[in-house]
Amino acid sequence: MEKLTALFDQFPDLITSLMIFVAAIVVGILAKYVIFKLLDFYNRHRNPLLVRSLTQHLSGPMGLFIPLLFVSVSLPLMPLSPAHTEFLARLIEILDIITFAWMLIKLTDVARDMVRHKYAIDKADNYRERKLFTQLQFLRRLALVIIVFLAVAIILLSFEPVRKLGTGLLTSAGVAGIVIGFAAQRSIANLLAGLQLAFTQPIRLDDVLVVENEFGRVEEITLTYVVLRLWDNRRLILPLNYFIEKPFQNWTRTGSDILATVYLYTDYDVPVEALRQELARILEKTDLWDKRVQGLQVTDSKEGTLELRALMSASNSAIAWDLRCLVREKLVTFLQQQHPASLPKVRAELSGLPPSNFSKPF
């Protein structure tokens, strides 16, 4: 009965506190709405990249931070008991930490927008841009992990039992570090490999690689693995330390231009000069050739065929593939139509048979 009476005695204070709390939330939401409406109006007339990016990415966290700010200011006005006031203050403190971490994460998106605006990655010669974006992506992911880790640690350390537990764990930190090191050695190796890849950069975003006999482009580099988008839109997932420990081909390491080759195997009586002139004619009629390199050479002479190599240049690997297919098709068609006797043939000599066998009519 006494507890019920005390509850009824506190009822007006609870109603008053709830009204102040709701009013603070509403005022905070209205303040956020007005501020961002003014920023939108400014963006429509001035269109500054930084302000527009801040408005876009910080709208969510500011929608939580500003009402919490008004609640914190109005907290002393609430007629609550010390225990209730402390509980509410602790809750607001935890939400403030979460909101601040959210804002820091969104600020990394703002930084990414600024870099993307200054350095366009969609141009033809984007070696410098891909190098920068690879480093930026890895550092951004690492920053997200650090921000989340620190936010969780600060929240947990705000509780007294957790602080005492942490003090006790420090006494066994050496043993715990060894155990954790052995348990997470693969993850740590991948993280260190990621740092090495980000700064030495044997691969970058959008690089063209040949890995495990598969041809594809680097689509994504995370903290632990690399995603290759293969030519047929399959995805090949490889751990980061693969690119530290094993060899692979990078066709765009220092530039996107590449030499394409086509091999033909013909009979010994093939007219090489006529084939060379036909190659020049084919290349002059296509936009796939970048007009830097062309040539046709006899690269090998085997028992039954000659090996001819047509060499031509292209601006990137995708165009080089199409150019190879075109040249191969056109040269084979030229041999079929103009010099069919130059196609590979098998020669054999029959001996040791009686002459009479060849003199009988069929």
C-alpha positions as CSV (number, residue, x, y, z in Angstrom):
1,M,0.0,0.0,0.0
2,E,2.8,2.4,0.8
3,K,4.5,1.7,-2.5
4,L,1.3,2.3,-4.4
5,T,0.8,5.6,-2.5
6,A,4.4,6.6,-3.3
7,L,3.7,5.8,-6.9
8,F,0.7,8.0,-7.0
9,D,2.6,10.8,-5.2
10,Q,5.3,10.6,-8.0
11,F,2.7,10.4,-10.8
12,P,2.5,14.2,-11.4
13,D,6.3,14.4,-11.6
14,L,6.4,11.5,-14.0
15,I,3.8,13.2,-16.2
16,T,5.8,16.5,-16.1
17,S,9.0,14.7,-16.9
18,L,7.4,12.8,-19.8
19,M,6.0,16.1,-21.2
20,I,9.4,17.8,-21.0
21,F,11.0,14.7,-22.6
22,V,8.5,14.7,-25.5
23,A,8.7,18.4,-25.9
24,A,12.6,18.2,-26.1
25,I,12.3,15.5,-28.8
26,V,9.8,17.5,-30.8
27,V,11.9,20.7,-30.6
28,G,15.0,18.7,-31.6
29,I,13.2,17.2,-34.6
30,L,11.9,20.6,-35.7
31,A,15.4,22.1,-35.3
32,K,16.9,19.4,-37.4
33,Y,14.2,19.8,-40.1
34,V,14.7,23.6,-40.2
35,I,18.5,23.3,-40.4
36,F,18.5,20.8,-43.2
37,K,15.8,22.6,-45.1
38,L,18.0,25.7,-45.0
39,L,21.0,23.6,-46.2
40,D,18.9,22.1,-49.0
41,F,17.9,25.7,-50.1
42,Y,21.5,26.7,-50.0
43,N,22.5,23.6,-52.1
44,R,19.9,24.3,-54.8
45,H,21.3,27.8,-55.3
46,R,25.0,27.4,-54.7
47,N,25.5,23.6,-55.2
48,P,28.7,23.3,-53.2
49,L,30.0,19.7,-53.2
50,L,31.1,19.6,-49.6
51,V,27.9,21.0,-48.1
52,R,25.7,18.8,-50.4
53,S,27.6,15.7,-49.3
54,L,27.4,16.7,-45.6
55,T,23.7,17.2,-46.0
56,Q,23.2,13.9,-47.7
57,H,25.3,11.7,-45.3
58,L,24.7,13.5,-42.0
59,S,21.0,13.7,-42.2
60,G,20.4,10.4,-40.4
61,P,22.9,10.8,-37.5
62,M,21.9,14.5,-37.0
63,G,18.3,13.4,-36.8
64,L,19.2,11.5,-33.7
65,F,21.9,13.8,-32.3
66,I,20.0,17.1,-32.2
67,P,16.9,15.7,-30.3
68,L,19.3,14.0,-27.8
69,L,21.1,17.3,-27.4
70,F,17.8,19.0,-26.4
71,V,16.9,16.1,-24.1
72,S,20.3,16.5,-22.4
73,V,19.7,20.3,-21.9
74,S,16.2,19.7,-20.5
75,L,17.3,16.9,-18.2
76,P,17.8,19.2,-15.1
77,L,14.3,20.5,-15.6
78,M,12.7,17.1,-15.1
79,P,11.4,16.5,-11.6
80,L,12.8,13.0,-11.3
81,S,14.5,11.1,-8.5
82,P,18.3,10.9,-8.5
83,A,18.2,7.3,-9.5
84,H,15.9,7.9,-12.5
85,T,17.9,11.0,-13.5
86,E,21.1,9.0,-13.4
87,F,19.5,6.2,-15.5
88,L,18.3,8.6,-18.1
89,A,21.6,10.4,-18.2
90,R,23.4,7.1,-18.7
91,L,21.0,6.1,-21.5
92,I,21.5,9.5,-23.2
93,E,25.3,9.1,-22.9
94,I,25.3,5.7,-24.6
95,L,23.1,7.0,-27.4
96,D,25.4,10.0,-27.8
97,I,28.4,7.7,-28.2
98,I,26.5,5.6,-30.8
99,T,25.4,8.8,-32.6
100,F,28.9,10.2,-32.6
101,A,30.3,6.9,-34.0
102,W,27.6,7.0,-36.7
103,M,28.6,10.5,-37.6
104,L,32.3,9.6,-37.9
105,I,31.4,6.7,-40.2
106,K,29.3,9.0,-42.4
107,L,32.2,11.5,-42.5
108,T,34.2,8.8,-44.2
109,D,31.5,8.8,-46.9
110,V,31.9,12.5,-47.2
111,A,35.7,12.1,-47.7
112,R,35.1,9.5,-50.3
113,D,32.7,11.8,-52.2
114,M,35.3,14.6,-52.2
115,V,38.0,12.3,-53.6
116,R,35.7,10.8,-56.3
117,H,34.8,14.3,-57.4
118,K,38.4,15.4,-57.7
119,Y,39.7,12.1,-59.3
120,A,37.4,10.6,-62.0
121,I,38.0,6.9,-62.2
122,D,35.9,6.4,-65.3
123,K,38.4,7.9,-67.7
124,A,40.6,5.9,-70.1
125,D,44.0,6.3,-68.4
126,N,43.0,6.0,-64.7
127,Y,46.2,4.5,-63.2
128,R,46.7,7.2,-60.6
129,E,43.0,7.3,-59.7
130,R,42.7,3.5,-59.2
131,K,45.8,3.6,-57.0
132,L,44.3,6.3,-54.8
133,F,40.9,4.6,-54.7
134,T,42.4,1.3,-53.6
135,Q,44.2,2.9,-50.7
136,L,41.1,5.0,-49.8
137,Q,38.8,1.9,-49.8
138,F,41.1,-0.1,-47.6
139,L,41.7,2.8,-45.1
140,R,38.0,3.5,-45.0
141,R,37.1,-0.1,-44.1
142,L,39.9,-0.1,-41.5
143,A,38.6,3.2,-40.0
144,L,35.1,1.7,-39.8
145,V,36.4,-1.2,-37.8
146,I,38.3,1.0,-35.5
147,I,35.4,3.4,-34.9
148,V,33.0,0.6,-34.1
149,F,35.5,-1.1,-31.8
150,L,36.2,2.1,-29.9
151,A,32.5,3.0,-29.6
152,V,31.7,-0.5,-28.2
153,A,34.7,-0.3,-25.8
154,I,33.7,3.2,-24.5
155,I,30.2,2.1,-23.9
156,L,31.2,-1.1,-22.0
157,L,33.8,0.8,-20.0
158,S,31.2,3.3,-18.9
159,F,29.8,0.5,-16.6
160,E,31.7,-0.1,-13.3
161,P,31.6,-3.9,-13.4
162,V,33.1,-4.0,-16.9
163,R,35.9,-1.6,-15.8
164,K,36.7,-3.9,-12.9
165,L,36.7,-6.9,-15.2
166,G,39.0,-5.1,-17.6
167,T,41.5,-4.3,-14.8
168,G,41.5,-8.0,-13.9
169,L,42.1,-9.0,-17.5
170,L,45.1,-6.7,-17.8
171,T,47.0,-8.9,-15.3
172,S,46.7,-11.8,-17.7
173,A,47.0,-9.8,-20.9
174,G,50.3,-11.5,-21.9
175,V,48.8,-15.0,-21.9
176,A,45.5,-13.8,-23.5
177,G,47.5,-12.0,-26.2
178,I,49.4,-15.2,-27.0
179,V,46.1,-17.3,-27.1
180,I,44.3,-14.7,-29.3
181,G,47.4,-14.4,-31.6
182,F,47.4,-18.1,-32.3
183,A,43.6,-18.2,-32.7
184,A,43.4,-15.3,-35.1
185,Q,46.7,-15.7,-36.9
186,R,45.0,-16.2,-40.3
187,S,42.9,-13.1,-39.8
188,I,45.9,-11.1,-38.6
189,A,47.9,-12.3,-41.6
190,N,45.1,-11.2,-43.9
191,L,44.9,-7.8,-42.3
192,L,48.7,-7.3,-42.6
193,A,48.4,-8.5,-46.2
194,G,45.7,-5.9,-46.8
195,L,48.0,-3.1,-45.5
196,Q,50.7,-4.3,-47.7
197,L,48.4,-4.5,-50.8
198,A,47.0,-1.0,-50.0
199,F,50.4,0.7,-50.1
200,T,52.6,-1.5,-52.3
201,Q,49.7,-2.1,-54.6
202,P,50.5,-5.1,-56.7
203,I,46.7,-4.9,-57.5
204,R,44.3,-2.0,-57.5
205,L,40.6,-1.6,-58.1
206,D,39.6,-2.3,-61.7
207,D,42.9,-4.0,-62.5
208,V,42.8,-6.8,-65.1
209,L,44.2,-10.0,-63.6
210,V,44.8,-13.6,-64.7
211,V,44.5,-15.7,-61.6
212,E,44.1,-19.5,-61.4
213,N,43.7,-19.5,-65.2
214,E,40.8,-17.2,-64.9
215,F,40.6,-13.7,-66.5
216,G,38.8,-10.9,-64.6
217,R,38.8,-7.4,-63.1
218,V,39.3,-6.5,-59.4
219,E,35.8,-5.5,-58.3
220,E,36.2,-5.2,-54.6
221,I,39.0,-5.3,-52.0
222,T,37.9,-5.9,-48.4
223,L,39.9,-6.3,-45.2
224,T,40.1,-10.1,-45.7
225,Y,39.5,-11.0,-49.4
226,V,39.5,-9.8,-53.0
227,V,36.6,-10.1,-55.4
228,L,37.4,-10.7,-59.1
229,R,34.6,-10.2,-61.6
230,L,35.4,-12.7,-64.4
231,W,34.7,-12.2,-68.1
232,D,31.4,-14.2,-67.9
233,N,30.2,-12.3,-64.7
234,R,31.2,-15.0,-62.3
235,R,32.9,-13.9,-59.1
236,L,36.2,-15.4,-57.9
237,I,36.8,-14.8,-54.2
238,L,40.5,-15.0,-53.0
239,P,42.0,-14.2,-49.6
240,L,44.3,-11.2,-49.5
241,N,47.4,-13.2,-48.6
242,Y,47.0,-15.1,-51.9
243,F,48.3,-12.0,-53.7
244,I,51.3,-11.9,-51.4
245,E,52.3,-15.6,-51.6
246,K,51.4,-16.7,-55.1
247,P,52.2,-15.4,-58.6
248,F,49.5,-13.9,-60.8
249,Q,49.3,-11.8,-64.0
250,N,48.4,-8.1,-63.8
251,W,47.7,-6.7,-67.3
252,T,47.2,-3.1,-66.1
253,R,50.0,-2.7,-63.5
254,T,51.6,0.3,-65.1
255,G,49.1,1.1,-67.9
256,S,46.0,-0.2,-69.7
257,D,47.5,-0.5,-73.2
258,I,48.4,-4.0,-74.2
259,L,49.8,-6.0,-77.1
260,A,47.5,-8.7,-78.7
261,T,48.7,-11.7,-80.5
262,V,47.1,-14.2,-83.0
263,Y,48.9,-17.4,-83.9
264,L,48.3,-19.2,-87.2
265,Y,49.5,-22.6,-88.3
266,T,49.9,-23.0,-92.0
267,D,51.5,-25.0,-94.7
268,Y,55.1,-24.3,-95.8
269,D,54.0,-22.7,-99.1
270,V,52.0,-19.9,-97.4
271,P,52.6,-16.4,-99.0
272,V,53.9,-14.6,-95.8
273,E,54.1,-11.2,-97.5
274,A,50.6,-11.4,-98.8
275,L,49.4,-12.4,-95.3
276,R,51.3,-9.4,-93.8
277,Q,49.7,-7.0,-96.2
278,E,46.2,-8.5,-95.4
279,L,46.9,-7.9,-91.7
280,A,47.7,-4.3,-92.4
281,R,44.5,-3.9,-94.4
282,I,42.4,-5.5,-91.6
283,L,43.9,-3.2,-89.0
284,E,43.4,0.0,-91.0
285,K,39.7,-0.8,-91.3
286,T,38.9,-1.3,-87.6
287,D,38.7,1.2,-84.7
288,L,39.9,-1.5,-82.3
289,W,43.5,-1.0,-83.3
290,D,45.2,2.0,-81.6
291,K,47.7,2.4,-84.5
292,R,50.8,1.9,-82.3
293,V,52.1,-1.6,-83.2
294,Q,51.4,-4.1,-86.0
295,G,53.4,-6.9,-87.5
296,L,53.4,-10.5,-88.7
297,Q,56.4,-12.8,-88.2
298,V,57.2,-16.5,-88.7
299,T,58.0,-17.5,-85.1
300,D,58.5,-21.2,-85.5
301,S,58.8,-24.0,-88.1
302,K,57.5,-27.3,-87.1
303,E,57.5,-30.7,-88.8
304,G,54.3,-30.1,-90.7
305,T,53.4,-26.4,-90.3
306,L,54.8,-22.9,-90.0
307,E,53.8,-20.9,-86.9
308,L,52.9,-17.3,-87.8
309,R,52.3,-14.6,-85.1
310,A,50.3,-11.5,-85.9
311,L,51.0,-8.7,-83.4
312,M,48.9,-5.7,-82.8
313,S,48.2,-3.1,-80.1
314,A,45.1,-2.0,-78.3
315,S,44.2,0.6,-75.7
316,N,43.0,-2.0,-73.1
317,S,42.6,-5.7,-72.5
318,A,38.9,-5.8,-73.4
319,I,39.4,-4.1,-76.8
320,A,42.5,-6.4,-77.3
321,W,40.4,-9.5,-76.9
322,D,37.9,-8.2,-79.6
323,L,40.7,-7.3,-81.9
324,R,42.3,-10.7,-81.6
325,C,39.1,-12.4,-82.5
326,L,38.5,-10.1,-85.4
327,V,42.0,-10.5,-86.9
328,R,42.0,-14.3,-86.4
329,E,38.7,-14.6,-88.2
330,K,39.7,-12.3,-91.1
331,L,43.1,-14.0,-91.6
332,V,41.6,-17.5,-91.6
333,T,39.0,-16.3,-94.1
334,F,41.7,-14.8,-96.3
335,L,43.6,-18.1,-96.4
336,Q,40.5,-20.1,-97.1
337,Q,39.4,-17.9,-100.0
338,Q,42.7,-16.7,-101.5
339,H,45.2,-19.4,-100.6
340,P,43.5,-22.6,-99.7
341,A,46.6,-24.6,-100.6
342,S,48.4,-22.8,-97.7
343,L,46.1,-24.4,-95.1
344,P,47.8,-27.2,-93.0
345,K,48.0,-30.5,-94.7
346,V,49.4,-33.9,-94.0
347,R,51.9,-35.3,-96.5
348,A,52.7,-39.0,-96.8
349,E,54.8,-41.1,-99.1
350,L,53.8,-44.7,-100.0
351,S,56.7,-47.1,-100.8
352,G,57.4,-50.8,-101.0
353,L,54.3,-51.8,-102.9
354,P,54.5,-53.7,-106.2
355,P,54.2,-51.6,-109.3
356,S,51.4,-53.7,-110.6
357,N,49.2,-52.5,-107.9
358,F,49.4,-49.0,-109.2
359,S,48.9,-50.0,-112.8
360,K,45.5,-51.7,-112.4
361,P,42.6,-49.5,-113.4
362,F,40.0,-48.8,-110.8
